[in-house]
Amino acid sequence: MQSELFIKRKNYSETIKLLDQEQKLSESSLKKIRYQYVQAQFPTLEGNMKKAFERFEIIAQKSLDFEIVFREKMS
């Protein structure tokens, strides 16, 4: 996978772009959240904790929304 090559080369901005494309193509909510989670880790590797925190907050909210919808559908 091309994103793995970018990660090995520490080219995180290109990796994020690729994951954005994958996320847009994915129909699965879980996969979209997973792609966002992976993307949120890159700012921490670059030492940008503020950006990472912002991304993780967005993911936490989406995950909570997904869990609520999932539980409603199960009821």
N, C-alpha and C positions, 0 to 999 in steps of 0.2 A: 504494500500500500504506500502511496506517495507521501501521505502524512507521516508515516513512520520514518521515512528518509529525512523529512524536514525536522522532525523531532531530534533525530540523531545529530543533525547538523546545527541544532539549537536555533533553527529558523522558525520561531514560534508564530510570527505574524502570518507566514504562509500556511502554517498548520491550521491556524484559526480560520483563515479564508476557506480552506478545504473543508473543515468541519462545518462551517456555515453553509456551504453548498450541500453537504450530506444532510444536514438538518432540514434544509428546505425541501429536499427530495423525499425525506422520510415521512411516512404516513403514521408511524407509531409515536405516540406521545412519550412513551418511556424512552425510546431511542433519542428523541429530541432533547429530553432532559439529560440523558447520558452524554450527548455531544456537548451540551452546555457545561456540564460538570467537568468534562475533560478540558474544555476551553478555559474554564475558570482557574485551572491549576497553573497555566502558563505565566500569568502575571506574578505568581509567587516565585517561580523559578527566575524571573527577571528582577525580583526584589520589589515589585510594585504591589505592596500589600493592600493599599487603598483600592486599587482596581480589582484585585482578587476578591476582597471583601464585598465590593459592590456586586460582582458577578455571582458570588455565593448567595448573597441575599436574594437576588432575582430567582435563582434556582430553588432556594428554600420556599419561596412564595409559590412558584409554579408547582413544586412537588406537593405542597400542601393542597393547592387547588385540585391537582390531579387525584390526590388521595380522597378528597371530599367527594368529587364526582364519582370516583370508583365505588366508594361505599354507598352512595345514593343508588347507583345502578344495581348493586348487589342486594339492596333491600327490597 
